[in-house]
Amino acid sequence: MGFRTFLRNLPLRATTGAFVLHSGLEKWGGDAETAKAMHGMASNALPQFKDMEPTKFFKLLSAGEIALGAALLAPFVPRFLAGAGLTAFSATLLTVYYRTPGMRKPNSIWPTPQGLGVSKDVFMLGAGAALVLDAVVHPKD
């Protein structure tokens, strides 16, 4: 990756990477009550997590966020890979937002006050898609 490409992608990678890394680090030492609440919301929207123990789910989520945040911040990780990871992660968060009752206004994609904190993940989806698109449009950079 050239210096121009690095500079072009720096704002997206630095802001989202720092945010996701911080979120993962905060969760790492989380308590059982928080793990249970997070697991409950995720497993209601994504049934494949229902059988997972809440504290294990929470640790895996934390580790995933730490790894993704670090990958976004590391300039040697290809932008396509970092962007694809961010896109997949944020799409999963938005699925939880969409499928969780009370997060959206009835028959709408727009958030309720309870859903506002999760709906902002749409910006991470855009950042991830921008990194992937940049790698596809400018493959030699």
N, C-alpha and C positions, 0 to 999 in steps of 0.2 A: 504494500500500500504506500503510495506516494504521500509526500507532505501535504500537497493540496487536498488530496482525498481525506487525509487525517483531519485537516482543518475544517473541511466541508462537513464532516460527520461529527466533529467534536461536540457541538452543542447538544445534539440528540443523545449521543452516547454518554456524555458526562452527566447530564441532568437525570436521564432515566436510570443510568447505572448507579449513581449515588443514591437515588431514591429507593430502588429495589434492594440494593445492598444494605442500606440502613434498615429497611423493613425486615429483611431476613435476620439481621443481627439483633434487632429488638425482639423478634419471635424466639430466638435461640434459647433464651432463658425464661420463656413464658411459663405461666403456671397452668395447672391442670384444668382449672375452670375456664380459662381463655381457650385452651386447646379444645375442650369439649364444645364450647360455643362455636368456634371456627369450624370444627369437624362437623357439627350439626348442620350448619348453613351449607357447607360444601357438599355433604352427603345427601342432603335433600335435593340439591340441584344436579349432582353427579352421583347417581346411585352406586357406581363402582367403588366408592369410598366407604360405603355403609359398614362393611365388615372390618374395616381397619380400626385399630385401637386409636382413640383421639390423640394421645400424647405422641404416638408414633407418626400419625398423620402430620401433626404440628411440627415435629422435628424435620420430617421430610420436606414439608413446605418451606420451612426456614432454610434448610440446606439448599434447596432449589433456588430460592431467592438470592442467597449469598453467592452461589455459583453463577447465576445469571447476571447479577449486579457486577461481579468481578469480571466476567467475560465482556460486558459492555464497556467497562473502564479500561480493560487491557488493550492497548493499541495493536498488539500482535494477533488478536482474534479477528478473523476476517469479518468484514461488515455484513456479509450475507448470513453467516452463521449467527452472529450476535443479533442481527435483525430478525432472523427466523425464530430464534429462541424467545425474543421479546414479543413477537407477534403471537406465537403459540401461547405464551404465558398470559398475555393480556386478553386474548380471545377466550381462554378458560375462565378468567375472572369475570369477563363480560357475560359468559354463559351463566355463571352463578348469579350475577345481577339480574339477568333476564328471567331466570327460572325461579327466583326467590319471591314469594308473595310479599307484597308491601313495599318492594323496592321501586316499582314503577307505578305511574298513574294508570288507572284502568284503561285498557285498550290503547296503550301508548308506549313509546320507547322512553319517554321523558321521566326523569327520576322524581320520586317523592323525597321529602326531607331525609327519610331513613336510607334511601338509595343513593343519595348524592355522593357519599364517600366512595362508593364502588363505581358509580357511573363515570367518574373521572378517569377510569382506566382506559377509556376510549382514546385518550391522548397518547397513552403508551402503545396502543394498537397502531395509531398513526405514525408514531416514531419508528416502530419496528418495521412497518410496511415501507416507510421512506428509506430505511437502511437497505432493505432487500431490493427495492426498486433501483436505488443508486448502484448497487452491485450488478444488477442485471443490465442497466442502461450504460454503465461505464465499467465493463468487466476488466479492462486493462489498467485502470487507475489503481 
